[in-house]
């Protein structure tokens, strides 16, 4: 399932920033949107913030996101399958 096709979320990002990265496949299973975003951004310089139903993706000035939660991240309890 494509995370962007989830009916309750709007993803906002500069396409030239995101297009420089290869596609990433997430292993099948039930995960929160937060977990999926952290997985696909792991090792990149991308960051994200959620405001209501909008998720904004941007280039982070911090070190690349690793598996542990980033203080700017606040997506919780929303699952995709």
C-alpha positions in Angstrom: 0.0 0.0 0.0 1.3 3.5 -0.8 1.4 5.6 2.4 0.5 8.7 0.3 -2.8 7.0 -0.6 -4.0 6.8 3.1 -7.2 8.9 3.0 -6.5 10.9 6.2 -3.0 12.2 5.5 -1.6 14.9 3.2 2.1 14.7 2.6 3.9 17.9 1.6 7.4 17.9 0.3 9.7 19.5 -2.3 9.8 16.8 -5.0 13.4 17.7 -6.0 14.5 17.0 -2.4 12.7 13.6 -2.2 13.5 12.5 -5.8 17.2 12.3 -5.1 16.6 9.3 -2.9 15.9 5.7 -4.1 12.6 4.1 -3.6 12.4 2.1 -0.3 10.3 -1.0 0.4 9.0 -1.6 3.8 8.5 -5.2 5.0 4.9 -6.2 5.1 3.2 -5.8 8.4 1.2 -3.5 10.7 3.1 -0.4 11.6 2.4 3.1 12.7 3.0 5.9 10.2 5.7 7.2 12.5 7.5 3.9 12.3 7.2 3.7 8.5 8.6 7.3 8.1 11.5 6.6 10.5 12.2 3.4 8.5 12.3 5.0 5.1 14.2 8.1 6.3 16.8 6.1 8.2 20.2 7.3 7.2 18.9 10.2 5.1 19.0 13.9 5.9 15.2 14.1 5.7 13.1 15.1 8.6 9.3 15.4 9.1 6.7 17.2 11.2 3.1 16.5 11.6 0.4 19.2 12.0 -3.0 17.5 12.3 -3.4 15.4 9.2 -0.5 17.1 7.3 3.0 15.6 7.3 5.7 17.9 6.0 9.0 16.4 4.8 12.0 18.6 4.8 15.8 18.5 4.7 17.0 18.3 8.3 20.0 20.2 9.5 20.5 17.5 12.2 22.4 14.3 11.7 20.5 11.6 9.7 17.5 10.1 11.4 18.3 6.8 13.1 16.0 4.1 14.5 15.3 6.0 17.7 12.6 8.7 17.8 13.5 12.2 16.8 12.3 15.0 19.1 10.6 16.7 16.1 8.5 13.6 15.4 5.0 13.4 16.8 3.0 10.9 14.7 1.5 8.3 17.0 -1.1 5.6 17.0 -1.9 5.6 13.3 -1.5 2.3 11.6 -1.2 1.2 8.0 -1.3 -2.4 6.8 
